[in-house]
Amino acid sequence: MTRKTMLVLLLMPLAAGLYAQEAGQWTAGGRLGAAFGLHSSRDLGGHFDDPGHSTLDEMIINFSLAVYGVYTFTDRLSLQAELNFMINQGYGLRVSVDGVPKHSQDVTYSSLDIPLLLRYSFFNSSSVLGLLAGPHISFPIGMVLFSESGNNEEADIDTVATFGITAGVFGGVRAGPGRIVADMRFIFDFNSVEERREGAGGFEFMRRRALLFSLGYEMSF
């Protein structure tokens, strides 16, 4: 065995250790993603349940931009906090009366989600694969947009925040000084987002159930 080969063999475990998760380690990263809403009009409290009416919900792809930080408690368990901008999330609502299409509308709004997630990795190395889960709070940004046949109408949102659970899987592989990461997660809100109406109670227009896929990069230090 040559001296060069021996040096490489000695350095390989050291290099792997530098990128493994360790207690007290911090990680910072960012992700871009796309979400697919799983909203159902049944969540709207029966607003479209008149006799003869039927509804069909269409998924709308929206986009997300997230930055996050992770603190590692053990070689497998970490806590991840995020700022996740969900842009133009919503659904398409198609209403028919006695089988005849009568109403077609897209409903979208944006929000800032703040999840606090426990992250468990199945193994401790330069690559990661594991589960994440925890509560989130979501703050609506701006107004809700109702789009119908090229006509757009905006309305104020009466809801200050929604609360829910985020859960999913994540993985990453070493690339340069950090890792390329990807995750798939399910977002479930407990309460609905309401539109503000003058002289009337709020109109519940959405309760989120969304599947989010994202890709990004993170570095540990």
Contacts in CASP RR format, 6 or more apart in sequence:
PFRMAT RR
TARGET T0000
AUTHOR 0000-0000-0000
METHOD contacts of the structure
MODEL  1
MTRKTMLVLLLMPLAAGLYAQEAGQWTAGGRLGAAFGLHSSRDLGGHFDD
PGHSTLDEMIINFSLAVYGVYTFTDRLSLQAELNFMINQGYGLRVSVDGV
PKHSQDVTYSSLDIPLLLRYSFFNSSSVLGLLAGPHISFPIGMVLFSESG
NNEEADIDTVATFGITAGVFGGVRAGPGRIVADMRFIFDFNSVEERREGA
GGFEFMRRRALLFSLGYEMSF
15 126 0 8 1.000
16 125 0 8 1.000
16 126 0 8 1.000
17 125 0 8 1.000
17 126 0 8 1.000
19 125 0 8 1.000
19 126 0 8 1.000
19 174 0 8 1.000
19 178 0 8 1.000
19 179 0 8 1.000
19 220 0 8 1.000
20 75 0 8 1.000
20 124 0 8 1.000
20 125 0 8 1.000
20 126 0 8 1.000
21 72 0 8 1.000
21 75 0 8 1.000
21 76 0 8 1.000
21 78 0 8 1.000
21 121 0 8 1.000
21 124 0 8 1.000
21 128 0 8 1.000
21 220 0 8 1.000
22 72 0 8 1.000
22 75 0 8 1.000
23 72 0 8 1.000
23 73 0 8 1.000
23 74 0 8 1.000
23 75 0 8 1.000
24 71 0 8 1.000
24 72 0 8 1.000
24 73 0 8 1.000
25 71 0 8 1.000
25 72 0 8 1.000
25 220 0 8 1.000
25 221 0 8 1.000
26 69 0 8 1.000
26 70 0 8 1.000
26 71 0 8 1.000
26 72 0 8 1.000
26 220 0 8 1.000
26 221 0 8 1.000
27 69 0 8 1.000
27 70 0 8 1.000
27 71 0 8 1.000
27 72 0 8 1.000
27 78 0 8 1.000
27 218 0 8 1.000
27 219 0 8 1.000
27 220 0 8 1.000
27 221 0 8 1.000
28 67 0 8 1.000
28 68 0 8 1.000
28 69 0 8 1.000
28 70 0 8 1.000
28 218 0 8 1.000
28 219 0 8 1.000
28 221 0 8 1.000
29 67 0 8 1.000
29 68 0 8 1.000
29 69 0 8 1.000
29 181 0 8 1.000
29 216 0 8 1.000
29 217 0 8 1.000
29 218 0 8 1.000
29 219 0 8 1.000
30 66 0 8 1.000
30 67 0 8 1.000
30 68 0 8 1.000
30 216 0 8 1.000
30 217 0 8 1.000
30 218 0 8 1.000
31 64 0 8 1.000
31 65 0 8 1.000
31 66 0 8 1.000
31 68 0 8 1.000
31 181 0 8 1.000
31 183 0 8 1.000
31 214 0 8 1.000
31 215 0 8 1.000
31 216 0 8 1.000
32 63 0 8 1.000
32 64 0 8 1.000
32 65 0 8 1.000
32 66 0 8 1.000
32 214 0 8 1.000
32 215 0 8 1.000
32 216 0 8 1.000
33 63 0 8 1.000
33 64 0 8 1.000
33 65 0 8 1.000
33 66 0 8 1.000
33 212 0 8 1.000
33 213 0 8 1.000
33 214 0 8 1.000
33 215 0 8 1.000
34 61 0 8 1.000
34 62 0 8 1.000
34 63 0 8 1.000
34 64 0 8 1.000
34 212 0 8 1.000
34 213 0 8 1.000
34 214 0 8 1.000
35 61 0 8 1.000
35 62 0 8 1.000
35 63 0 8 1.000
35 64 0 8 1.000
35 86 0 8 1.000
35 89 0 8 1.000
35 187 0 8 1.000
35 210 0 8 1.000
35 211 0 8 1.000
35 212 0 8 1.000
35 213 0 8 1.000
36 59 0 8 1.000
36 61 0 8 1.000
36 210 0 8 1.000
36 211 0 8 1.000
36 212 0 8 1.000
37 59 0 8 1.000
37 60 0 8 1.000
37 62 0 8 1.000
37 89 0 8 1.000
37 90 0 8 1.000
37 91 0 8 1.000
37 208 0 8 1.000
37 209 0 8 1.000
37 210 0 8 1.000
37 211 0 8 1.000
38 59 0 8 1.000
38 209 0 8 1.000
38 210 0 8 1.000
38 211 0 8 1.000
39 57 0 8 1.000
39 90 0 8 1.000
39 91 0 8 1.000
39 206 0 8 1.000
39 207 0 8 1.000
39 208 0 8 1.000
39 209 0 8 1.000
39 210 0 8 1.000
40 57 0 8 1.000
40 209 0 8 1.000
41 47 0 8 1.000
41 48 0 8 1.000
41 55 0 8 1.000
41 57 0 8 1.000
41 93 0 8 1.000
43 192 0 8 1.000
43 204 0 8 1.000
43 206 0 8 1.000
43 207 0 8 1.000
44 192 0 8 1.000
44 204 0 8 1.000
44 205 0 8 1.000
45 204 0 8 1.000
47 203 0 8 1.000
47 204 0 8 1.000
48 55 0 8 1.000
48 93 0 8 1.000
48 95 0 8 1.000
52 97 0 8 1.000
52 98 0 8 1.000
53 95 0 8 1.000
53 96 0 8 1.000
53 97 0 8 1.000
54 95 0 8 1.000
54 96 0 8 1.000
54 97 0 8 1.000
54 99 0 8 1.000
55 93 0 8 1.000
55 94 0 8 1.000
55 95 0 8 1.000
55 96 0 8 1.000
56 93 0 8 1.000
56 94 0 8 1.000
56 96 0 8 1.000
57 91 0 8 1.000
57 92 0 8 1.000
57 93 0 8 1.000
57 94 0 8 1.000
58 91 0 8 1.000
58 92 0 8 1.000
58 93 0 8 1.000
58 94 0 8 1.000
59 91 0 8 1.000
59 92 0 8 1.000
60 88 0 8 1.000
60 89 0 8 1.000
60 90 0 8 1.000
60 91 0 8 1.000
60 92 0 8 1.000
60 106 0 8 1.000
60 108 0 8 1.000
62 86 0 8 1.000
62 87 0 8 1.000
62 88 0 8 1.000
62 89 0 8 1.000
62 90 0 8 1.000
62 108 0 8 1.000
63 87 0 8 1.000
63 88 0 8 1.000
64 84 0 8 1.000
64 85 0 8 1.000
64 86 0 8 1.000
64 87 0 8 1.000
64 212 0 8 1.000
64 214 0 8 1.000
65 84 0 8 1.000
65 85 0 8 1.000
65 87 0 8 1.000
66 82 0 8 1.000
66 83 0 8 1.000
66 84 0 8 1.000
66 85 0 8 1.000
66 214 0 8 1.000
67 82 0 8 1.000
67 83 0 8 1.000
68 80 0 8 1.000
68 81 0 8 1.000
68 82 0 8 1.000
68 83 0 8 1.000
68 84 0 8 1.000
68 218 0 8 1.000
69 80 0 8 1.000
69 81 0 8 1.000
69 82 0 8 1.000
70 78 0 8 1.000
70 79 0 8 1.000
70 80 0 8 1.000
70 81 0 8 1.000
70 119 0 8 1.000
70 218 0 8 1.000
71 78 0 8 1.000
71 79 0 8 1.000
72 78 0 8 1.000
72 220 0 8 1.000
73 79 0 8 1.000
75 121 0 8 1.000
75 124 0 8 1.000
76 120 0 8 1.000
76 121 0 8 1.000
76 122 0 8 1.000
76 123 0 8 1.000
76 124 0 8 1.000
77 118 0 8 1.000
77 119 0 8 1.000
77 120 0 8 1.000
77 121 0 8 1.000
78 118 0 8 1.000
78 119 0 8 1.000
78 120 0 8 1.000
78 121 0 8 1.000
79 116 0 8 1.000
79 117 0 8 1.000
79 118 0 8 1.000
79 119 0 8 1.000
80 115 0 8 1.000
80 116 0 8 1.000
80 117 0 8 1.000
80 118 0 8 1.000
80 119 0 8 1.000
80 132 0 8 1.000
81 114 0 8 1.000
81 115 0 8 1.000
81 116 0 8 1.000
81 117 0 8 1.000
82 113 0 8 1.000
82 114 0 8 1.000
82 115 0 8 1.000
82 117 0 8 1.000
83 112 0 8 1.000
83 113 0 8 1.000
83 114 0 8 1.000
84 112 0 8 1.000
84 113 0 8 1.000
84 114 0 8 1.000
84 115 0 8 1.000
85 110 0 8 1.000
85 111 0 8 1.000
85 112 0 8 1.000
85 113 0 8 1.000
85 141 0 8 1.000
86 110 0 8 1.000
86 111 0 8 1.000
86 112 0 8 1.000
86 113 0 8 1.000
86 138 0 8 1.000
87 110 0 8 1.000
88 108 0 8 1.000
88 109 0 8 1.000
88 110 0 8 1.000
88 145 0 8 1.000
89 108 0 8 1.000
89 109 0 8 1.000
89 110 0 8 1.000
89 111 0 8 1.000
89 208 0 8 1.000
89 210 0 8 1.000
90 106 0 8 1.000
90 107 0 8 1.000
90 108 0 8 1.000
90 109 0 8 1.000
90 206 0 8 1.000
91 106 0 8 1.000
91 107 0 8 1.000
91 206 0 8 1.000
92 104 0 8 1.000
92 105 0 8 1.000
92 106 0 8 1.000
92 107 0 8 1.000
93 103 0 8 1.000
93 104 0 8 1.000
93 105 0 8 1.000
93 106 0 8 1.000
93 107 0 8 1.000
94 101 0 8 1.000
94 103 0 8 1.000
94 104 0 8 1.000
95 101 0 8 1.000
95 102 0 8 1.000
95 103 0 8 1.000
95 104 0 8 1.000
96 102 0 8 1.000
103 148 0 8 1.000
104 148 0 8 1.000
104 149 0 8 1.000
105 146 0 8 1.000
105 147 0 8 1.000
105 148 0 8 1.000
106 145 0 8 1.000
106 146 0 8 1.000
106 147 0 8 1.000
106 148 0 8 1.000
107 144 0 8 1.000
107 145 0 8 1.000
107 146 0 8 1.000
107 147 0 8 1.000
107 205 0 8 1.000
107 206 0 8 1.000
108 144 0 8 1.000
108 145 0 8 1.000
108 147 0 8 1.000
109 140 0 8 1.000
109 141 0 8 1.000
109 142 0 8 1.000
109 143 0 8 1.000
109 144 0 8 1.000
109 145 0 8 1.000
109 157 0 8 1.000
109 193 0 8 1.000
109 206 0 8 1.000
110 140 0 8 1.000
110 141 0 8 1.000
110 142 0 8 1.000
111 138 0 8 1.000
111 139 0 8 1.000
111 140 0 8 1.000
111 141 0 8 1.000
111 162 0 8 1.000
112 138 0 8 1.000
112 139 0 8 1.000
112 141 0 8 1.000
113 136 0 8 1.000
113 137 0 8 1.000
113 138 0 8 1.000
113 139 0 8 1.000
113 166 0 8 1.000
113 187 0 8 1.000
114 136 0 8 1.000
114 137 0 8 1.000
114 138 0 8 1.000
114 139 0 8 1.000
115 134 0 8 1.000
115 135 0 8 1.000
115 136 0 8 1.000
115 166 0 8 1.000
116 134 0 8 1.000
116 135 0 8 1.000
116 136 0 8 1.000
117 132 0 8 1.000
117 133 0 8 1.000
117 134 0 8 1.000
117 166 0 8 1.000
118 132 0 8 1.000
118 133 0 8 1.000
118 134 0 8 1.000
119 130 0 8 1.000
119 131 0 8 1.000
119 132 0 8 1.000
119 170 0 8 1.000
120 130 0 8 1.000
120 131 0 8 1.000
120 132 0 8 1.000
121 128 0 8 1.000
121 129 0 8 1.000
121 130 0 8 1.000
122 129 0 8 1.000
122 130 0 8 1.000
123 129 0 8 1.000
126 173 0 8 1.000
126 174 0 8 1.000
126 179 0 8 1.000
127 171 0 8 1.000
127 172 0 8 1.000
127 173 0 8 1.000
127 174 0 8 1.000
127 179 0 8 1.000
128 170 0 8 1.000
128 171 0 8 1.000
128 172 0 8 1.000
128 179 0 8 1.000
128 181 0 8 1.000
129 169 0 8 1.000
129 170 0 8 1.000
129 171 0 8 1.000
129 172 0 8 1.000
130 169 0 8 1.000
130 170 0 8 1.000
130 171 0 8 1.000
131 167 0 8 1.000
131 168 0 8 1.000
131 169 0 8 1.000
131 170 0 8 1.000
132 166 0 8 1.000
132 167 0 8 1.000
132 168 0 8 1.000
132 169 0 8 1.000
132 170 0 8 1.000
132 183 0 8 1.000
132 185 0 8 1.000
133 165 0 8 1.000
133 166 0 8 1.000
133 167 0 8 1.000
133 168 0 8 1.000
134 165 0 8 1.000
134 166 0 8 1.000
134 167 0 8 1.000
135 163 0 8 1.000
135 164 0 8 1.000
135 165 0 8 1.000
135 166 0 8 1.000
136 163 0 8 1.000
136 164 0 8 1.000
136 165 0 8 1.000
136 166 0 8 1.000
136 187 0 8 1.000
137 161 0 8 1.000
137 162 0 8 1.000
137 163 0 8 1.000
137 164 0 8 1.000
138 161 0 8 1.000
138 162 0 8 1.000
138 163 0 8 1.000
138 164 0 8 1.000
138 189 0 8 1.000
138 208 0 8 1.000
139 160 0 8 1.000
139 161 0 8 1.000
140 157 0 8 1.000
140 159 0 8 1.000
140 160 0 8 1.000
140 161 0 8 1.000
140 162 0 8 1.000
140 193 0 8 1.000
142 157 0 8 1.000
143 154 0 8 1.000
143 155 0 8 1.000
143 156 0 8 1.000
143 157 0 8 1.000
144 154 0 8 1.000
144 155 0 8 1.000
144 156 0 8 1.000
144 157 0 8 1.000
144 193 0 8 1.000
144 195 0 8 1.000
144 205 0 8 1.000
144 206 0 8 1.000
145 152 0 8 1.000
145 153 0 8 1.000
145 154 0 8 1.000
146 152 0 8 1.000
146 153 0 8 1.000
146 154 0 8 1.000
146 155 0 8 1.000
147 153 0 8 1.000
155 195 0 8 1.000
155 196 0 8 1.000
155 197 0 8 1.000
156 195 0 8 1.000
156 196 0 8 1.000
157 193 0 8 1.000
157 194 0 8 1.000
157 195 0 8 1.000
157 196 0 8 1.000
158 194 0 8 1.000
158 195 0 8 1.000
158 196 0 8 1.000
158 202 0 8 1.000
159 191 0 8 1.000
159 192 0 8 1.000
159 193 0 8 1.000
159 194 0 8 1.000
162 189 0 8 1.000
162 190 0 8 1.000
162 191 0 8 1.000
162 192 0 8 1.000
162 193 0 8 1.000
162 207 0 8 1.000
162 208 0 8 1.000
163 189 0 8 1.000
163 190 0 8 1.000
163 191 0 8 1.000
164 187 0 8 1.000
164 188 0 8 1.000
164 189 0 8 1.000
164 190 0 8 1.000
165 187 0 8 1.000
165 188 0 8 1.000
165 190 0 8 1.000
166 185 0 8 1.000
166 186 0 8 1.000
166 187 0 8 1.000
166 188 0 8 1.000
167 185 0 8 1.000
167 186 0 8 1.000
167 188 0 8 1.000
168 183 0 8 1.000
168 184 0 8 1.000
168 185 0 8 1.000
168 186 0 8 1.000
169 183 0 8 1.000
169 184 0 8 1.000
169 185 0 8 1.000
170 181 0 8 1.000
170 182 0 8 1.000
170 183 0 8 1.000
170 184 0 8 1.000
171 181 0 8 1.000
171 182 0 8 1.000
171 183 0 8 1.000
172 179 0 8 1.000
172 180 0 8 1.000
172 181 0 8 1.000
172 182 0 8 1.000
173 179 0 8 1.000
173 180 0 8 1.000
175 217 0 8 1.000
177 219 0 8 1.000
178 217 0 8 1.000
178 218 0 8 1.000
178 219 0 8 1.000
178 220 0 8 1.000
179 217 0 8 1.000
179 218 0 8 1.000
179 219 0 8 1.000
179 220 0 8 1.000
180 215 0 8 1.000
180 216 0 8 1.000
180 217 0 8 1.000
181 215 0 8 1.000
181 216 0 8 1.000
181 217 0 8 1.000
181 218 0 8 1.000
182 213 0 8 1.000
182 214 0 8 1.000
182 215 0 8 1.000
182 216 0 8 1.000
183 212 0 8 1.000
183 213 0 8 1.000
183 214 0 8 1.000
184 211 0 8 1.000
184 212 0 8 1.000
184 213 0 8 1.000
185 211 0 8 1.000
185 212 0 8 1.000
185 214 0 8 1.000
186 209 0 8 1.000
186 210 0 8 1.000
186 211 0 8 1.000
186 212 0 8 1.000
187 208 0 8 1.000
187 209 0 8 1.000
187 210 0 8 1.000
187 211 0 8 1.000
187 212 0 8 1.000
188 208 0 8 1.000
188 209 0 8 1.000
189 207 0 8 1.000
189 208 0 8 1.000
189 209 0 8 1.000
191 207 0 8 1.000
192 204 0 8 1.000
192 205 0 8 1.000
192 206 0 8 1.000
192 207 0 8 1.000
193 204 0 8 1.000
193 205 0 8 1.000
193 206 0 8 1.000
193 207 0 8 1.000
193 208 0 8 1.000
194 201 0 8 1.000
194 202 0 8 1.000
194 203 0 8 1.000
194 204 0 8 1.000
194 205 0 8 1.000
195 202 0 8 1.000
195 203 0 8 1.000
195 205 0 8 1.000
196 202 0 8 1.000
197 203 0 8 1.000
END
